[in-house]
Structure formats: C-alpha cells, structure tokens
Amino acid sequence: MKQTVFIVDDDREICEMLHWLVESIGIDTEIYASGEEFLTAYYDRPGCLVLDVRMKGMSGLKVQEMLMEKGNKIPIIFITGNGDIPMVVRAMKNGATDFFTKPFNNQLLLDTIQRTLEQEAKQHDTQLLKLQTLEHIKNLTPREHEIMHNIINGKANKIIADELGISLSTVEAHRAKVMEKMQARSLAGLIKKVIVCE
C-alpha cells in the first residue's frame, strides 16, 4: 500500500523543507498552498496530512472539520507558528495525531510522521479484513452461521450436535464448510476474523 504525506501550508519555505525531509526517507509527498486547494484535489488515499493551523483563507482547523464531515479519517499532524491552548485542545478533541509549534524539531516531526503512517497502515489492513470477512459471512447459510457462533463460543462439536438436535457428522460437515467459506485455517483465525467485525 503506497502512502503519501500531504503537506498543506501557505509558507512555501516550510513546504519545501518538509518535502525534502519526508522524501529523504523514501516517502512520497504532495504540497498544497491552501486548505481549499488540498480539499479540491484530495480523495480518500492512504497516508497522513501535515497541516498548518493558520493560513490565508481556510484555517487548518476548518480543513479538519470539513474532512470529518465527509467521514474522512486521514490522520492529521498540525503545525503552527503561534498556537494557543484552546486551539490545541480543539484540534486534539477532533482527532489530531499531534501538534507541533514552529520552529519544530525535524527529527521529532519525522518520527511522528513515520509512527502515524505505521498506525494508519494497520488500521487500513484491519478495515480491509473487516470488509472481506463481512462478505464471507454473507455466504454462510443460516445453519452455518448458527454453527459458527457456537464454535467461536467454545462449544465442542458433540455439544453443538446435542443442543441443535442434529448428528455429530452433520455438525462436522457444517464446521468444515464454515472454515472453508470464512477462509480460516484455524479456530484462532476464525475467532480473529469474527472479532474484527464486532
């Protein structure tokens, strides 16, 4: 999964410095001079956003709010020349990853960007697993669905057979079908997939 660091700041020098800094570790960047320009060009893509709070036109906080309204959860790292506590609180309450005041420590910012991208990749993988699992669950028959829930609740095949009034071999056949349709190689794998969807 290719990730991009989107840099939004009306200070050209800051943009160029951040571009150089991030690309020096092999991560792609895209630079935008305003919040409006970024929102017009951006669509849901993996990565993170390094966003200035105070810019001409739309503020960074307004960009954050507009992304939230669209249901976009791209991680945001704020930077500012003169932040105040209420601004930081508002940004963090709205889900910002971090907040840096200029001049910032380049290595600390870079470490934060890398950590944020790692977390974003994990969340992306979890979301993908969830979507795939939901598709697999749709392919289960009502009986297979019932058997699956008994399995993940730790019930042995014999107990499931007794409780449902069916033969042990029927439970075993359904269990095999559940594992096949859910593309689970083990009980632990099946449980993990189902938990992701809860």
N, C-alpha and C positions, 0 to 999 in steps of 0.2 A: 504494500500500500504506500503510494507516494504521498508524502506530506509537504505542505508549503507553509512558510511563515509569512503571513500578510502583515506588512508594516504600513500603518496609517499615521502620518504626521505631516503638518504643513511646514515643518522645518526641513528643508532639502538636505542640509548637512547631517542632521540626525538620521534621516532616511538612508543616506549613502553609507554612513558609518555602520548602521545596523545591518544593512545589506551585506557589506563586506564581512562583518563579524559573523553573521549566521552562515553565509556561504563558505566561510573559511573552514567550517566543519562539515561541508558537503550537503547542506540542507537548502533547498530552493526557497527563494523569496519573491514576493511581488510587492511593489511600492505604490502607495496611493497618497496623493497630496491632500485629500479631504475625506471626511466621512461620507459625503454624498457620492463621490467618485467610487469609493470602495463598495458601497451598498448597491450601486448601479451595476458594477462589474461582477460582484461576488455571487456565487451559487454554492450550494452545500458541498463543500470539499473538505477532505481531511487536512488537519494542520492546526495552527493556532494564530491568534491575532495579537500583535503588539500595537497598542492603540494609545495615542496621545489624548489626554483629557481635554485640554484647552486648545481648540483650533478655530480658525476663521470659519464662520458658517456653523455647521452642525458640530456639537461637542461630542467627545468620546463617550460620555455617559448616555447621550441621546442615541448614538450608534448602538451601544449595548442594549438599550431598551427596545430599539426597532428590531434588532436580531431576536430578542426574546419574544416579541410579538409574533414574529414569523415562526417561532418554535425552533430556531436555530441555536444549537448549544456549543458552537465553536468556543474553545477556551480562550479567555482574554487576559492578557497581561497589560496593565495600564502603566504608562509613563507620563510624568508631568513635570513642568518646570516649577510650579508653585502650588502643590496640592495642600488641601486643608483636611482636617479630621472628618468633618461631615461628608466631604467628597469621597474619601477613602471608605468610610462606612457604607455609603450608598453603593459604591462600586462592588464592594465585597459582599454585601447583602444580596446583590443581583447576580452573584456567582463568579465574580472575577477571581482569577487564579492568584494574582499577585499585583503589587502596586509599587512602582519604583519612582523615586524623585530624582530629577536631573540635577547635577551630573551623577549618573549611577555607575556602579562598579560593573564593568563589562563582563567579567567572568561570572559574577553572581547572576547577572541577567541571562547569560548564555546557559548557565547551569539550570536556571528556572525554565528556559525555553525547552531544553532537552528533556527535563523531567516532565514538563507539560505534554510534550509530544508523545512520550512513552505512555503516559496515562491515557491520552486521547486514543492511541492505537489499541490499548487494552479494552477501552470502552467500545470502540468500533468493532473489535472482534467479538465482544460479548453480545452486542446488538445483532451482529450477523448470525451468531449461533442461535439467538432467540428467534429470529425470523425463520431460519431453517428448521428449527425444532417445531415451531408452530405449524409449518407446512407439513412436517412429518406426522404430527398429531392429527391433522385433518384427515389423513389417510387411514387412520385406525377405525375399525368397526366399533360400534358401541360396546360389544363384548370385550374386544381387545383393549379398549380404553379402561373398562372396569378391571380387567386383569392387571393392566399396567399399574393402576393406582394401588391395587393390593400388593403387587410386587414391591413398589417403592416404599410401601408402609411396612416392609419387612416380613410379610406373611409367606410361609412356606407353601409350596405347590399343593401339598395334601390338605392344608387348612383352607386354602382358597377353593379347592375342589369341594370340600365338605360344606363350606359356607354358601357356595353358589349352586350346590346340588348337581355338579357335573363330575365326570370321571377325571382321574388324575392325568390320563393320557391327553384328554381334551385341553386341560389347563396347560400341559407341557407344549402342546401344539400351538395354542394361542400365545404362550410366552415366547416361543421361537419366532412367531410372526411379529410380535411386538418389537423384539430386539432387531429383527430384520428391517422393519418399516421405520424404526426410530434411528437406524444406523448406529446402534450402540453395541460395542464389543464386549461390554461387561455390565454388571449391575451398577457399579460405581459410575460408569459412563452414562447409563440411563438416568440415574438419580441427578447427576450434574446437569444434564440437558433439561430435565423437568424443573429443577430448582431455578434455572435461568429464566424460565417463563413465568414464574410466580411473582 
